[in-house]
Amino acid sequence: MRRLEFASLQVINLEASKDFYTNKLGFEEAGIPNPQACVFKYKQGEASFAIRTPISNLEGKELGIGTSLWFAIDEEIEDLQAELVAKQVMLLGPIQVTPFGKILIAKDPDGYNITFLKAN
């Protein structure tokens, strides 16, 4: 296996999560009709993933533990941080410097970590 083709996150409340990803993080819906899922595109389709209703019973389970999706960004990470703070997005700490570049981690409504990377 050489490439991850697609990622899908199971969410408790599809509409609340759709609102978070579109209005707070700036993802665009891909326009693929599906009552059980919402597919997103980001930056003219360079990355796509979906959120979906649960496949199995998730009652009492923590969904996002140990999961992080990483998205490369072109803008300055400090500008993105200011934008997310203004939109009251929960950030998991300040901007961090890693061997890959600067990262900023947001937490979605189901506990998934959404990591934004400004590469070196």
C-alpha positions in Angstrom: 0.0 0.0 0.0 1.4 3.4 -1.0 -1.4 6.0 -0.6 -4.3 6.7 1.6 -7.2 7.3 -0.9 -9.8 8.6 1.5 -10.6 9.1 5.2 -14.0 9.0 6.9 -14.8 10.0 10.5 -17.9 8.7 12.3 -19.7 11.5 14.2 -22.5 11.6 16.7 -24.3 14.6 15.2 -23.9 14.9 11.4 -25.4 18.4 11.2 -23.4 19.8 14.1 -20.2 18.4 12.7 -21.0 19.6 9.2 -21.4 23.1 10.6 -18.1 22.9 12.5 -16.1 21.8 9.4 -17.7 24.3 7.0 -18.3 27.4 9.1 -15.4 27.1 11.6 -12.6 25.3 9.7 -13.5 26.5 6.2 -13.9 23.2 4.4 -16.3 23.1 1.4 -18.8 20.4 0.8 -18.0 18.4 -2.3 -21.6 18.3 -3.5 -22.0 14.6 -3.3 -25.5 13.9 -2.0 -25.6 11.3 0.8 -28.1 11.5 3.7 -25.7 9.5 5.9 -22.5 11.5 5.2 -20.9 14.7 4.1 -17.9 14.7 1.9 -15.6 17.7 2.0 -13.1 19.2 -0.3 -10.4 21.7 0.8 -8.5 24.1 -1.4 -10.1 23.2 -4.7 -10.2 19.5 -3.9 -6.5 18.9 -2.9 -7.7 17.0 0.1 -11.0 15.3 0.7 -12.5 13.3 3.5 -16.0 12.6 4.9 -17.9 12.7 8.1 -20.6 10.1 8.4 -23.3 8.8 10.7 -22.1 5.8 12.8 -21.7 2.5 11.1 -22.2 0.7 14.4 -23.5 1.6 17.8 -21.1 4.2 19.3 -23.1 4.9 22.5 -20.8 5.5 25.4 -17.6 5.4 23.2 -15.1 8.2 22.8 -14.7 8.7 19.1 -11.6 10.9 18.5 -9.1 9.3 20.8 -5.9 8.7 19.0 -7.0 10.0 15.7 -5.5 13.1 13.9 -6.0 14.2 10.3 -3.2 16.5 9.0 -3.9 19.2 6.4 -1.1 21.2 4.7 -1.8 24.9 4.5 -0.4 27.7 2.3 -1.4 30.6 4.5 0.6 31.7 7.5 -0.2 29.5 10.5 -0.4 32.5 12.8 -3.2 33.9 10.6 -5.0 30.6 10.8 -4.6 30.5 14.5 -6.1 34.0 14.9 -9.0 33.0 12.6 -9.8 29.9 14.6 -9.6 31.7 17.9 -12.0 34.3 16.6 -14.4 31.5 15.6 -14.1 30.0 19.1 -12.5 26.7 17.8 -10.9 24.6 20.6 -7.2 24.5 20.0 -5.0 22.0 21.7 -2.2 24.4 22.7 -0.2 27.0 20.9 1.5 26.6 17.5 4.2 24.0 17.8 7.5 23.6 15.8 8.0 20.1 14.6 10.6 18.6 12.2 8.0 18.9 9.4 7.2 22.6 10.1 4.8 24.5 12.3 1.5 22.8 13.4 -1.7 23.9 15.0 -4.2 21.4 16.3 -7.9 21.9 16.5 -10.4 19.6 18.2 -13.7 18.8 16.5 -17.0 18.2 18.3 -16.4 14.4 18.5 -12.8 14.8 19.8 -10.9 14.2 16.6 -7.7 16.2 16.3 -7.5 18.2 13.1 -3.8 19.2 12.6 -2.8 22.0 10.2 0.7 22.0 8.9 2.7 24.9 7.5 5.7 23.0 6.1 9.2 24.2 6.3 
